[in-house]
């Protein structure tokens, strides 16, 4: 079984960001039956609120893996004004290391890390 942690750093403000989040979601869907965790980090913490909108182009893809979202960086969600929207979208805020997601912990647990 694969152990994969997928991080979305892409911002919501560009087409390039949309492409990156869609690729992250497709990758998450491909690894859905493995030990996969999807995280939103940096400006990527803006995505859960966008993806939760029923009329968003990637909503159905997001919904297909939404039960596998491990969380969003607490520090970054606060810094980029997305904290309340992340909570409203039902995504957990993660604060394992200085209010951030612990990459060291994931690596020590054998996870491969993929960034989008």
WOTAUR-V512636 format. One record per residue. N is the residue number from 1. RES is the residue in one letter. SS is DSSP state (H for helix, E for strand, - for the rest). PHI is phi as a letter, one per 20 degrees, with the letter a starting at -180 (NA if undefined). BURIAL is I if it has 16 or more other C-alpha atoms within 10 Angstrom, else O. Layout:
n = [N & N]
res = [RES & RES]
ss = [SS & SS]
phi = [PHI & PHI]
burial = [BURIAL & BURIAL]
//
This chain:
n = [1 & 2 & 3 & 4 & 5 & 6 & 7 & 8 & 9 & 10 & 11 & 12 & 13 & 14 & 15 & 16 & 17 & 18 & 19 & 20 & 21 & 22 & 23 & 24 & 25 & 26 & 27 & 28 & 29 & 30 & 31 & 32 & 33 & 34 & 35 & 36 & 37 & 38 & 39 & 40 & 41 & 42 & 43 & 44 & 45 & 46 & 47 & 48 & 49 & 50 & 51 & 52 & 53 & 54 & 55 & 56 & 57 & 58 & 59 & 60 & 61 & 62 & 63 & 64 & 65 & 66 & 67 & 68 & 69 & 70 & 71 & 72 & 73 & 74 & 75 & 76 & 77 & 78 & 79 & 80 & 81 & 82 & 83 & 84 & 85 & 86 & 87 & 88 & 89 & 90 & 91 & 92 & 93 & 94 & 95 & 96 & 97 & 98 & 99 & 100 & 101 & 102 & 103 & 104 & 105 & 106 & 107 & 108 & 109 & 110 & 111 & 112 & 113 & 114 & 115 & 116]
res = [X & X & X & X & X & X & X & X & X & X & X & X & X & X & X & X & X & X & X & X & X & X & X & X & X & X & X & X & X & X & X & X & X & X & X & X & X & X & X & X & X & X & X & X & X & X & X & X & X & X & X & X & X & X & X & X & X & X & X & X & X & X & X & X & X & X & X & X & X & X & X & X & X & X & X & X & X & X & X & X & X & X & X & X & X & X & X & X & X & X & X & X & X & X & X & X & X & X & X & X & X & X & X & X & X & X & X & X & X & X & X & X & X & X & X & X]
ss = [- & - & E & E & E & E & E & E & - & - & - & - & - & - & H & H & H & H & H & H & H & H & H & H & H & H & H & H & H & H & - & - & - & - & E & E & E & E & E & E & - & H & H & H & H & H & H & H & H & H & H & - & - & - & - & - & - & - & H & H & H & H & H & H & H & H & H & H & E & E & E & E & E & H & H & H & H & H & H & - & - & - & H & H & H & H & H & H & - & - & - & - & E & E & - & - & E & - & - & E & - & - & H & H & H & H & H & H & - & - & - & E & E & E & E & -]
phi = [NA & e & c & c & d & d & d & d & d & f & e & e & e & c & f & f & f & f & f & f & f & f & f & f & f & f & f & f & f & f & e & g & e & e & e & d & c & d & c & d & b & l & f & f & f & f & f & g & f & f & f & f & f & g & e & f & g & d & g & f & f & f & f & f & c & g & f & d & f & e & q & c & f & f & f & f & f & f & f & d & m & d & g & f & f & f & f & f & e & m & d & f & e & d & c & f & b & l & m & d & f & e & f & g & f & f & f & f & e & n & e & e & d & c & d & c]
burial = [O & O & I & I & I & I & I & I & I & I & I & I & O & O & O & O & I & I & O & I & I & I & O & I & I & I & I & I & I & O & I & I & O & O & O & I & I & I & I & I & I & I & I & I & I & I & I & I & I & I & I & I & O & O & O & O & O & I & I & O & I & I & O & O & I & I & O & I & I & I & I & I & I & I & I & I & I & I & O & O & O & I & I & O & I & I & I & O & O & I & I & I & I & I & O & O & O & O & O & I & I & O & O & O & O & I & O & O & O & O & I & O & O & O & O & I]
//
